[in-house]
Amino acid sequence: MRAYLPDSNPTDDYSDIRVNGTWYQEWQSGYHDILKRGFPRPKYKTTILAELFSTNVPDFLHGGDGDVPFLVSSKALRVLRKYAMTGLRFSRVEIAKIAMRPRKATPDRGEPEDQILKRKGVANSPDFRLHAVRVTGRVEILPMYPSGRCPVTEFVTPFDLPKTRQIPDLWRPTINGRTFAAWSYCSQRFRDIVTKQCLSNVSFQRFEDHMTDFKRALKLERAETRRK
């Protein structure tokens, strides 16, 4: 079977924030920081709170954690529903903060998300909508080490894909039925349809290349550990 890691290609933290904004789930501290600033608590716990640089957003916004790897535009939502993509469901997104105008990044002046300026006197309901994609698909993977951890670094171990061709269009890896690692992967079908529909701000790294990069990073980490 073929699998891919969907992602964007930011060059640094500031470009990432400008393209993808910042957004949080209910269990993240950023979510509660937004509430402390006076934003109304959402009715549903699954609602995502987003802070954006512009209302001119791409079709995919990356930067999520856990079972929500990205937000999508209404155009992307229609595509995913039209082709009955499996292994996912959608939840609400509320825009908590939006820039009136972009401003040049100044790395020595706080975090990049602090440069998203709050719209003065606006109740934060722009004329567009975003939708959270929640990955429900699961695939049992084959870890390099049975424990699921590398013996030296204690990082999550590299793994292989099972031989089966029956996989959801979006999925997360599991070991013995338990979710393993924060990455979310997609099928060849998902990649082909998204690419054909020209949806913006999403690229696809082959699973094999992703694991090669992961193994290389582990070797560097091990070398650094030995030097210490």
N, C-alpha and C positions, 0 to 999 in steps of 0.2 A: 504494500500500500504506500501511497505517497502522502506526505504531510508537510505543512508549511507553518512558519511562525509569522503571523500578521503583525506589522509594526510600521512606524514612521521612521524618518531618517533625520532627526534633529542634529545640529552640529554642536550645541551646548545647551545648558539649562535655560538660558534666556530665549534662544530660538524655539526651544521646546515649549516654553510657556506661551510665547506669542502665537504659535500654531495651534497648540492643543488646549490652552487654558489650564486651569487646575480644577479638579473636582473630587468630591469626597463621598464616601458611604457613611451610613449612620454610626458605624463602629470606629471611625477615624477621628482623630482630634481636630482636624481642620473643619470637619462638619460642625462640631460643637463650638469652635471659635466663631464660625459664621453666625450661629444662633446667639452667641453672647453679644454680637454686634447689633442685635435687634431684628434679624431676619426671622419671620414667622416659622415655627416648627412645622415641617410637612406632616400631612395627615397620615401618610404611609411610611413605614420604616425603610422600605425598599427605595424610596425616592433619593435620587442623587442631587447634591447641591453643587452647582458649577459656577466658576468665576472665569470670565472670558475677556480677551483683549478687543474683540470686535463681534458684531453681528454677522459679519461675512465669514462664516466658518466653513471648513472643509467637510467632506462627507464622513470622514472618520476622525475622531479625537481620541488620542491615546494617552496613557499615563495612569490607568486604573490598576487596581491590585485585586487579587483574589478572583472571584467569579465574574467580575465586570472588567474585561480588558479594554473596552473602548465604548465611547458614545458614538451615535450615528445621526446624520441629518434625516429629515423626513424623506428625501429622495432615496437615501440608502435603505431606510426602513421599508419603503415600498418595494425595492428590489429584493430584499431578503425575504419578504412575505410572498412576493409574486412567485419566486422559485422554491418556496416551501423549504427553506433551509432548516436542517435538523440540528438538535443539540443546543438550542438557544431559546430564550424568551426575552421579553422586553419589560422595562419598568420606567417610571416617570423620571424626568429631569427638571429641576427648577433652577432658573438663572438667578443667582444670589448677588452677582456683582458683574458689571460690564464697563469697559473703558469708554470714556467720552472721546478720547483721541489717543493714539499710540504715542509713546515717548521713548527716546533713545535709551538703551540699556546702560546703566552705570553700575558695574559689578561691585564697586566699593560702597554702594548705598543700599544696603539691605538685600533681601531675597528677591529673586525675579518676580515671584507672585505679588510682592508688595507694590509693583509698578502697574498693576491693574487698577486703574482709578475708578472709584465708585461714581456712578452717575448721580448727580445731585438732583434731589427731588423726584426721583423716578422709583416707582414701586417694583422695578425689576421684572417686567413682563414684556420682553421684546417681541417683535413681530415674527419670530421664527421659533421652531421647537427642536429640541434634541431628544434623543431616546437612548436609554441605557440598554446595552446588550449584555444579558446574563447568560453565561455558558453553563448549560445543564448536561451536556454530553460528557461522558467519561470513557477512557480507554485504559485497560490494564497493560502497563508497560513492563519491560524486562530490565531491571536495574543491574548495573555492573557489579554492585555489591549487594548481597541479600538484605543487609540492614537498611539500605536506602541512603547510607552515608558513606563518604569516602573515609577510610581509616586514618588518614593523616590530617586532612584539613577539617574533617567533620562537615564538609559541604554536602549538599545534595549530590548524589552520585550521577554521572552520565548514564544514559539508558538507551535501549533499543526499542523498536516498534514490534508489536506482535505480527505474525504472518497473515492474520485475517484481513480481508478487504472490506469487511463490514464495519465502517466507522461513521460517526456522526459528522456533519459538516463543520461543527465547532466542538472542541472537546478539550478536557484537561486530563493529564496523566494521573493514574491511580496505581497504588500497590496494595494488593489484598483488599481492594474496594475503598481504600482511603486516599483522599486527594494528596498528590505528591507534587510539590513545586508550584510556583505561582504562574508558570507559563500557560498560555492557551494556544492551541494549534488549530489549524483548519485543514479541510480536505482539498484535493485537487479541484473538485467541483466548485467549492466556495471560491477558490482563487480564480478559476477560469471565468466564472460569472461576474465577480466583482471587477476583474480586469476588463472584460468585454463591455461592461456597462460604464467604464471610464469613471468610476468613483474615485474621488480625490483623497490624498494624504494616507495612502496605505500601500505598503510594499510587502513582499513575501520572501522570506528566507527559507530555503529548503531545510527540512529537519536535519538532514545529514550535515549540512554546513553549520547549522546552529550547534549541533553536538560537537563538531570539530572545534569551533570557537570556544565552547564551554570547556572541553578537555585542555585546550591550550591555556586558558585562564587558570585552570586548576594546577597545571604544571608550574606556572609562574608563581602562584600562591604557595605551592610547596617549596619552591626554591627560596622564596622570601622567608618562609618559616624556618628553613634550615640555616639561613644566614643569621637569624636572630638567636 
